[in-house]
Amino acid sequence: MDNRRGELTGRVAVVTGGGRNIGRTIALTLAQSGAAIVVNVRSNRAEAEEVVGKIKAMGGDAIAVVADVSKRDAVEKMAAEVAKRFDHVDFLVNNAALRREKRFDQMTYADWREVMDITIDGAFHCVQAFLPRLKASDAGAVVNIGGLSANTGAKDRAHVVTAKAALVGLTHALAHDLAEYKITVNLVSPGLVGTQRPPGTPEPSHHLIHAALLGHRGKPEDIANAVYYFCSPGARFVTGQQLHVNGGCFFGF
């Protein structure tokens, strides 16, 4: 990290789902490079405040914002709260998502909508709400967080697979729509990443049928480093791309 410390100084990043696992690590990684961070969580303020505390302990700047990104009014209130604290936003990382498992023949429409509302509708709401601030930046970047199963499929995850695949389409579309404002839009697709799971939660079924060529699971830091790249000055000519970070268990072309 030392070779890029301070590279994002003066920048502001909004990280949805930033209280734990990959989102938490993304927030800390961008902060280590100098960015001020908006740590968004759906409901657990304590998790967000813990991340904010770590960022401030390293000399950085951060705020915690509780907002359900599936709710348009909540997202608009979040954008207004951020505007009171920061005069601009440079990076939006759409990480908030639900990763449920349920047999398709037992899946209700409510189950389906719950995942869609957070993962794809949440990204839609956040991009629209923060777009005026991103337009004003000279380094605007949107980074969506996808998933391996969007490309390979997965058992008992019809809603998750579909939502993550929709993020790929949204990334491609927004790369066109936002190019005139010099805003880049890219997607990081994690795979086989070892993250902390609630006690008793089984390993995702699609993890059990794939193996990384490198022989080990990835870490949240691997995903955060890819997000950092898309926010960095070195990625200003990269847009509309999907970057697979999965140890070689799937090759994207």
VOGU-3710 file (C-alpha; in Angstrom, 3 decimals, decimal comma):
1> mdnrrgeltg> 0,000/0,000/0,000  2,863/2,415/0,742  3,664/3,016/-2,915  0,245/4,580/-3,466  -0,404/6,167/-0,073  -1,954/9,565/-0,569  -2,753/9,034/-4,252  -6,473/9,625/-3,604  -6,024/12,546/-1,210  -8,809/15,087/-1,661
11> rvavvtgggr> -11,173/12,508/-3,150  -14,446/11,347/-1,591  -15,797/7,796/-1,977  -19,221/6,411/-1,125  -19,128/2,681/-0,328  -22,504/0,977/0,062  -22,614/-2,097/2,255  -19,385/-0,809/3,775  -19,737/-2,198/7,276  -18,389/-5,700/6,863
21> nigrtialtl> -16,370/-8,127/4,766  -15,564/-6,912/1,241  -17,278/-3,537/1,641  -15,428/-2,816/4,875  -12,099/-3,681/3,264  -12,851/-1,507/0,230  -13,576/1,438/2,536  -10,348/0,942/4,478  -8,246/0,467/1,338  -9,504/3,647/-0,313
31> aqsgaaivvn> -8,996/5,501/2,973  -5,403/4,278/3,199  -4,823/5,930/-0,159  -6,138/9,248/1,146  -9,818/9,289/0,168  -12,495/10,449/2,584  -15,098/7,700/2,947  -18,866/7,575/3,318  -19,517/4,201/4,979  -23,072/3,170/4,167
41> vrsnraeaee> -24,874/0,342/5,933  -28,453/-0,837/5,712  -29,182/-0,874/9,462  -26,171/-1,715/11,639  -24,775/1,674/12,614  -22,311/0,078/15,045  -20,563/-1,707/12,166  -20,328/1,506/10,167  -19,026/3,475/13,127  -16,361/0,823/13,747
51> vvgkikamgg> -15,061/1,297/10,208  -15,207/5,074/10,577  -13,235/4,788/13,804  -10,506/2,785/12,097  -10,264/5,309/9,284  -10,009/8,221/11,682  -7,397/6,347/13,737  -5,191/6,209/10,645  -5,617/9,953/10,158  -8,374/9,777/7,563
61> daiavvadvs> -11,825/11,296/7,260  -15,074/9,329/7,204  -18,739/9,399/8,141  -21,282/6,645/8,723  -24,655/6,813/6,988  -27,471/4,353/7,636  -29,673/4,003/4,555  -31,447/1,121/2,840  -30,330/1,532/-0,776  -33,447/-0,273/-2,000
71> krdavekmaa> -35,508/2,734/-0,864  -35,311/5,762/-3,152  -36,187/8,252/-0,426  -33,511/6,788/1,878  -30,875/7,101/-0,851  -31,842/10,682/-1,583  -31,604/11,504/2,129  -28,169/9,846/2,187  -27,033/11,985/-0,752  -28,288/15,106/1,024
81> evakrfdhvd> -26,481/14,117/4,235  -23,260/13,535/2,313  -23,623/16,922/0,596  -23,733/18,611/4,003  -20,414/17,019/4,964  -18,495/16,943/1,661  -18,657/19,408/-1,209  -18,101/16,720/-3,836  -18,139/12,960/-4,500  -15,611/11,309/-6,789
91> flvnnaalrr> -16,221/7,576/-6,414  -19,349/5,470/-5,908  -18,840/1,807/-5,052  -22,078/-0,174/-5,338  -21,260/-3,077/-3,061  -24,551/-3,555/-1,184  -26,121/-6,905/-2,064  -27,959/-9,901/-0,664  -26,618/-13,396/-1,281  -29,519/-15,704/-0,439
101> ekrfdqmtya> -29,934/-19,376/-1,339  -33,331/-20,941/-1,948  -34,720/-23,613/-4,250  -36,413/-22,036/-7,240  -39,628/-24,011/-6,752  -39,836/-22,643/-3,205  -38,817/-19,087/-4,032  -41,525/-16,488/-3,566  -41,807/-13,273/-5,489  -40,996/-11,478/-2,248
111> dwrevmditi> -37,736/-13,477/-2,046  -36,958/-12,518/-5,624  -37,742/-8,835/-5,133  -35,744/-8,559/-1,901  -32,529/-9,470/-3,729  -33,329/-7,392/-6,823  -34,274/-4,360/-4,734  -30,932/-4,232/-2,932  -28,515/-5,397/-5,611  -29,694/-3,854/-8,874
121> dgafhcvqaf> -32,306/-1,280/-7,871  -29,965/-0,066/-5,129  -27,221/0,568/-7,679  -29,714/2,400/-9,907  -30,879/4,640/-7,054  -27,356/5,421/-5,882  -25,989/6,330/-9,304  -28,902/8,671/-9,962  -28,738/10,263/-6,504  -24,995/10,920/-6,621
131> lprlkasdag> -24,756/11,696/-10,342  -24,766/15,492/-9,972  -21,754/15,245/-7,631  -19,976/12,718/-9,844  -20,485/14,963/-12,873  -18,707/17,774/-11,048  -15,648/15,617/-10,358  -12,664/15,503/-12,676  -12,116/11,863/-11,687  -15,635/10,446/-11,408
141> avvnigglsa> -15,844/6,667/-11,186  -18,597/4,175/-10,487  -17,484/0,693/-9,474  -20,106/-2,034/-9,251  -19,414/-5,262/-7,370  -20,646/-8,287/-9,293  -20,060/-11,962/-8,681  -18,739/-15,183/-10,188  -22,180/-16,769/-10,392  -23,383/-14,076/-12,794
151> ntgakdrahv> -21,139/-15,754/-15,373  -21,252/-19,401/-14,303  -24,707/-19,711/-12,777  -25,331/-21,350/-9,410  -27,801/-23,735/-7,838  -30,514/-22,248/-5,604  -29,517/-18,707/-6,486  -31,748/-17,695/-9,379  -32,422/-14,304/-7,809  -28,777/-13,601/-6,939
161> vtakaalvgl> -27,424/-14,783/-10,304  -29,961/-12,670/-12,178  -29,311/-9,556/-10,081  -25,543/-9,830/-10,467  -25,877/-10,425/-14,214  -28,047/-7,311/-14,414  -25,197/-5,341/-12,823  -22,993/-6,351/-15,753  -25,578/-4,939/-18,162  -25,971/-1,780/-16,094
171> thalahdlae> -22,201/-1,303/-16,120  -22,039/-1,546/-19,901  -25,002/0,801/-20,356  -23,780/3,444/-17,912  -20,308/3,419/-19,445  -22,014/4,806/-22,559  -24,425/7,131/-20,772  -21,860/8,708/-18,452  -18,899/8,916/-20,824  -19,789/12,470/-21,847
181> ykitvnlvsp> -19,201/13,499/-18,216  -15,842/11,669/-18,128  -17,237/9,279/-15,505  -15,854/5,756/-15,805  -18,083/2,791/-14,954  -16,590/-0,626/-14,289  -17,396/-3,831/-12,450  -15,286/-6,030/-10,194  -16,464/-9,641/-10,138  -15,244/-11,529/-7,042
191> glvgtqrppg> -15,047/-15,304/-6,912  -14,076/-17,811/-4,216  -13,323/-15,114/-1,676  -13,051/-16,218/1,930  -15,333/-13,920/3,932  -16,721/-14,183/7,439  -20,120/-15,870/7,537  -22,695/-16,023/10,323  -22,381/-19,173/12,498  -24,141/-22,123/10,926
201> tpepshhlih> -24,233/-20,580/7,455  -23,179/-23,186/4,872  -20,594/-22,520/2,182  -22,321/-21,258/-1,004  -23,083/-24,217/-3,249  -21,273/-22,762/-6,269  -18,080/-22,439/-4,214  -18,051/-26,207/-3,844  -17,894/-26,913/-7,585  -15,163/-24,437/-8,516
211> aallghrgkp> -11,486/-24,432/-7,663  -8,993/-21,601/-7,979  -5,986/-22,367/-10,164  -3,835/-20,639/-7,562  -4,859/-23,222/-4,981  -6,318/-20,942/-2,304  -9,265/-18,706/-1,561  -9,054/-15,007/-2,204  -9,154/-12,331/0,475  -11,333/-9,225/0,698
221> edianavyyf> -8,136/-7,235/0,111  -7,873/-8,772/-3,367  -11,244/-7,298/-4,297  -10,489/-3,974/-2,622  -7,265/-3,637/-4,607  -9,200/-4,093/-7,852  -11,683/-1,413/-6,787  -8,799/0,872/-5,888  -7,390/0,440/-9,402  -10,647/1,571/-11,026
231> cspgarfvtg> -10,660/4,658/-8,766  -7,007/5,454/-9,345  -5,557/7,950/-11,837  -4,114/5,005/-13,754  -7,574/3,765/-14,793  -8,965/6,923/-16,385  -8,950/5,300/-19,857  -10,749/2,154/-18,636  -14,546/2,019/-18,699  -17,313/-0,507/-19,317
241> qqlhvnggcf> -15,109/-3,387/-18,183  -15,662/-6,417/-15,954  -12,592/-7,502/-13,989  -12,679/-11,077/-12,658  -10,844/-11,616/-9,374  -11,207/-15,335/-8,688  -7,816/-17,014/-8,699  -8,360/-18,412/-12,189  -11,487/-20,498/-11,545  -13,234/-18,672/-14,396
251> fgf> -11,806/-16,836/-17,403  -13,857/-13,891/-18,651  -13,514/-12,805/-22,244
//
